[in-house]
Amino acid sequence: MISNMHRPARGEKGELAMKKVVKKKVTKAKKVVKGKVGGAKAKKDEVAILKQGMTKFKRESNAKIKELEAKVKEVNEELGKKEVELNRLQDEIGYKNKQLASKDVEMESYKKATEDKIFQLEAKVKELERKVQGTSITS
């Protein structure tokens, strides 16, 4: 027979089993808490990384926006200069067109005067030719 000394008493056996169960539950709870704490830390780290990424993106976006705004301002200034030059050239073309119209009227007037003069001179030549023929027939 086995002596009672080596064998735990019923109460002791129940206590040992209970201690093991509690120890397992505590270990499991620690792991769960650690996982949750670790998960929360991982989430915080992830959020921090995302915030850094967003900050970097925002900084880059703002720089790009400023660059584009500067380019738009530059293009608008160039456009303004071109518009002033275009208006000046349109005024110059208008002035030249008026000069051409005036010159055209002057040339038409000169042409008419020249045609009248040619007509008069041709009539005079014919008259002189008749006179020359009239004198040569009588001579």
C-alpha contacts under 8 A as a table, 3 or more apart, distances in Angstrom:
res1	aa1	res2	aa2	distance
2	I	6	H	7.56
2	I	7	R	7.84
3	S	6	H	6.12
3	S	7	R	7.05
4	N	7	R	5.17
4	N	8	P	7.30
4	N	9	A	7.67
5	M	8	P	7.17
8	P	11	G	7.84
8	P	12	E	5.66
8	P	13	K	5.76
9	A	12	E	5.10
9	A	13	K	6.11
10	R	13	K	5.16
10	R	14	G	6.26
11	G	14	G	5.19
11	G	15	E	6.23
12	E	15	E	4.97
12	E	16	L	6.18
13	K	16	L	5.14
13	K	17	A	6.17
14	G	17	A	5.11
14	G	18	M	5.97
15	E	18	M	4.92
15	E	19	K	5.98
16	L	19	K	4.98
16	L	20	K	6.16
17	A	20	K	5.10
17	A	21	V	6.21
18	M	21	V	5.06
18	M	22	V	6.05
19	K	22	V	5.07
19	K	23	K	5.87
20	K	23	K	4.98
20	K	24	K	6.07
21	V	24	K	5.11
21	V	25	K	6.13
22	V	25	K	4.99
22	V	26	V	6.00
23	K	26	V	5.10
23	K	27	T	6.06
24	K	27	T	5.08
24	K	28	K	5.99
25	K	28	K	4.97
25	K	29	A	5.90
26	V	29	A	4.94
26	V	30	K	5.98
27	T	30	K	5.05
27	T	31	K	6.22
28	K	31	K	5.06
28	K	32	V	6.19
29	A	32	V	4.99
29	A	33	V	5.98
30	K	33	V	5.07
30	K	34	K	5.81
31	K	34	K	4.93
31	K	35	G	5.88
32	V	35	G	4.96
32	V	36	K	6.02
33	V	36	K	4.96
33	V	37	V	5.85
34	K	37	V	4.97
34	K	38	G	5.59
35	G	38	G	4.83
35	G	39	G	5.58
36	K	39	G	4.74
36	K	40	A	5.84
37	V	40	A	4.94
37	V	41	K	6.01
38	G	41	K	4.96
38	G	42	A	5.94
39	G	42	A	4.89
39	G	43	K	5.98
40	A	43	K	4.91
40	A	44	K	6.04
41	K	44	K	4.92
41	K	45	D	6.00
42	A	45	D	4.98
42	A	46	E	6.00
43	K	46	E	4.91
43	K	47	V	6.01
44	K	47	V	4.99
44	K	48	A	6.03
45	D	48	A	4.97
45	D	49	I	6.13
46	E	49	I	5.06
46	E	50	L	6.13
47	V	50	L	4.99
47	V	51	K	6.02
48	A	51	K	5.00
48	A	52	Q	6.16
49	I	52	Q	5.05
49	I	53	G	6.15
50	L	53	G	4.93
50	L	54	M	6.05
51	K	54	M	4.99
51	K	55	T	5.98
52	Q	55	T	5.00
52	Q	56	K	6.07
53	G	56	K	5.08
53	G	57	F	6.01
54	M	57	F	4.90
54	M	58	K	5.89
55	T	58	K	5.02
55	T	59	R	6.06
56	K	59	R	5.07
56	K	60	E	6.09
57	F	60	E	5.09
57	F	61	S	5.89
58	K	61	S	4.98
58	K	62	N	5.99
59	R	62	N	5.16
59	R	63	A	6.18
60	E	63	A	5.06
60	E	64	K	6.10
61	S	64	K	5.01
61	S	65	I	5.99
62	N	65	I	4.96
62	N	66	K	6.08
63	A	66	K	5.13
63	A	67	E	6.11
64	K	67	E	4.96
64	K	68	L	6.07
65	I	68	L	5.05
65	I	69	E	5.97
66	K	69	E	5.00
66	K	70	A	6.07
67	E	70	A	5.16
67	E	71	K	6.23
68	L	71	K	4.92
68	L	72	V	6.08
69	E	72	V	4.98
69	E	73	K	6.09
70	A	73	K	5.03
70	A	74	E	6.10
71	K	74	E	5.00
71	K	75	V	6.08
72	V	75	V	5.05
72	V	76	N	6.01
73	K	76	N	5.06
73	K	77	E	6.16
74	E	77	E	5.12
74	E	78	E	6.20
75	V	78	E	5.00
75	V	79	L	5.95
76	N	79	L	4.86
76	N	80	G	6.05
77	E	80	G	5.00
77	E	81	K	6.28
78	E	81	K	5.08
78	E	82	K	6.10
79	L	82	K	4.97
79	L	83	E	5.97
80	G	83	E	4.99
80	G	84	V	6.24
81	K	84	V	5.15
81	K	85	E	6.21
82	K	85	E	4.99
82	K	86	L	5.93
83	E	86	L	4.90
83	E	87	N	6.12
84	V	87	N	5.16
84	V	88	R	6.22
85	E	88	R	5.02
85	E	89	L	6.13
86	L	89	L	5.07
86	L	90	Q	6.05
87	N	90	Q	5.00
87	N	91	D	6.15
88	R	91	D	5.13
88	R	92	E	6.16
89	L	92	E	4.89
89	L	93	I	6.01
90	Q	93	I	5.01
90	Q	94	G	6.06
91	D	94	G	5.01
91	D	95	Y	6.18
92	E	95	Y	5.04
92	E	96	K	6.12
93	I	96	K	4.99
93	I	97	N	5.98
94	G	97	N	5.06
94	G	98	K	6.29
95	Y	98	K	5.15
95	Y	99	Q	6.27
96	K	99	Q	4.90
96	K	100	L	6.06
97	N	100	L	4.96
97	N	101	A	6.06
98	K	101	A	5.03
98	K	102	S	6.09
99	Q	102	S	5.06
99	Q	103	K	6.04
100	L	103	K	4.91
100	L	104	D	5.91
101	A	104	D	4.95
101	A	105	V	6.25
102	S	105	V	5.16
102	S	106	E	6.17
103	K	106	E	4.87
103	K	107	M	5.98
104	D	107	M	5.04
104	D	108	E	6.07
105	V	108	E	5.08
105	V	109	S	6.13
106	E	109	S	5.06
106	E	110	Y	6.10
107	M	110	Y	4.88
107	M	111	K	5.88
108	E	111	K	4.97
108	E	112	K	6.13
109	S	112	K	5.15
109	S	113	A	6.15
110	Y	113	A	5.01
110	Y	114	T	5.94
111	K	114	T	5.00
111	K	115	E	5.99
112	K	115	E	5.06
112	K	116	D	6.09
113	A	116	D	5.08
113	A	117	K	6.11
114	T	117	K	4.95
114	T	118	I	6.04
115	E	118	I	5.00
115	E	119	F	6.04
116	D	119	F	5.01
116	D	120	Q	6.14
117	K	120	Q	5.03
117	K	121	L	6.05
118	I	121	L	5.02
118	I	122	E	5.99
119	F	122	E	5.16
119	F	123	A	6.19
120	Q	123	A	5.10
120	Q	124	K	6.16
121	L	124	K	4.95
121	L	125	V	6.06
122	E	125	V	4.98
122	E	126	K	6.17
123	A	126	K	5.12
123	A	127	E	6.16
124	K	127	E	4.95
124	K	128	L	6.05
125	V	128	L	5.05
125	V	129	E	5.99
126	K	129	E	4.97
126	K	130	R	6.20
127	E	130	R	5.15
127	E	131	K	6.25
128	L	131	K	4.95
128	L	132	V	6.05
129	E	132	V	4.99
129	E	133	Q	6.03
130	R	133	Q	4.99
130	R	134	G	5.83
131	K	134	G	4.90
131	K	135	T	6.11
132	V	135	T	5.23
132	V	136	S	6.08
133	Q	136	S	5.06
133	Q	137	I	6.07
134	G	137	I	5.32
134	G	138	T	6.36
135	T	138	T	5.16
135	T	139	S	6.07
136	S	139	S	5.13
